[in-house]
Structures are given as structure tokens and as C-alpha cells.
Amino acid sequence: MTKEQLLAEIEDLLRSMPPRQTIRHEIDKNLSWLGRASALIEQWSPPKALLFREYLNQLQVRYAGRP
């Protein structure tokens, strides 16, 4: 993926971000978006992808079982 393609994908990702109030809900749309974000960050910077995955784990632990 070229830098230009990656930038276009990231811009699209940001436009399609789920609402901040509901991004923690474990619904298919949110999980898909977070997976796509993780994949794009991996393309951009593998070390930052590790950190992002750690943040996702913390998010999951913090909100596990909450609506």
C-alpha cells in the first residue's frame, strides 16, 4: 500500500468513526471499525500498532459487561 493509499484509508476511517459515546459497545459495526483501525495502524507503524492493541485491551477490560 502506498503512502497515498494509506492516507486515503485513514481519512475514510476517521469519517466513518462510530460515535464516541457508543464506541465501547461490543456491536459488529464498532468491532469492525476497531479492527480496521488496528490494521491501518499496523500498516503505518507496527510499534504504534502494539500500543493501540494494548489500549483496545484496556478498553475491553474497563467496559466489559457494560451496556
C-alpha positions in Angstrom: 0.0 0.0 0.0 1.4 3.4 -1.0 1.6 6.3 1.5 -1.2 8.0 -0.5 -3.4 4.9 -0.3 -2.8 4.6 3.4 -3.7 8.2 3.9 -6.9 7.9 2.0 -7.8 4.8 4.0 -7.1 6.6 7.3 -9.2 9.6 6.2 -12.1 7.3 5.4 -11.6 5.5 8.7 -11.9 8.8 10.5 -15.0 9.8 8.6 -16.7 6.6 9.5 -15.8 6.5 13.2 -18.6 5.4 15.4 -20.0 7.9 17.9 -17.6 8.4 20.8 -20.4 7.6 23.3 -21.1 4.2 21.8 -17.7 3.1 20.5 -17.2 1.0 23.6 -20.3 -1.1 22.9 -19.5 -4.6 21.5 -21.5 -4.4 18.4 -20.4 -5.6 14.9 -20.1 -2.1 13.5 -17.8 -1.0 16.3 -15.7 -4.1 16.4 -15.3 -3.9 12.6 -14.2 -0.3 12.8 -11.7 -1.0 15.6 -10.3 -4.0 13.6 -9.9 -1.8 10.6 -8.2 0.9 12.6 -5.8 -1.6 14.1 -4.9 -3.0 10.6 -4.3 0.5 9.2 -2.1 1.5 12.2 -0.1 -1.8 11.6 0.5 -0.7 8.0 1.6 2.8 9.2 3.7 1.9 12.2 4.0 -1.6 13.7 5.3 -0.3 17.1 2.3 2.0 17.4 0.0 -0.9 16.5 1.3 -2.8 19.6 0.4 0.2 21.7 -3.0 0.6 20.0 -3.8 -3.1 20.7 -2.9 -2.5 24.4 -5.3 0.4 24.5 -8.0 -1.8 23.0 -7.4 -4.4 25.7 -7.7 -1.8 28.4 -11.0 -0.5 26.8 -12.4 -4.1 26.8 -11.4 -4.7 30.4 -12.8 -1.3 31.6 -16.2 -1.7 29.9 -16.6 -5.5 29.9 -20.2 -6.3 30.7 -21.5 -2.7 30.5 -24.2 -1.7 28.0 
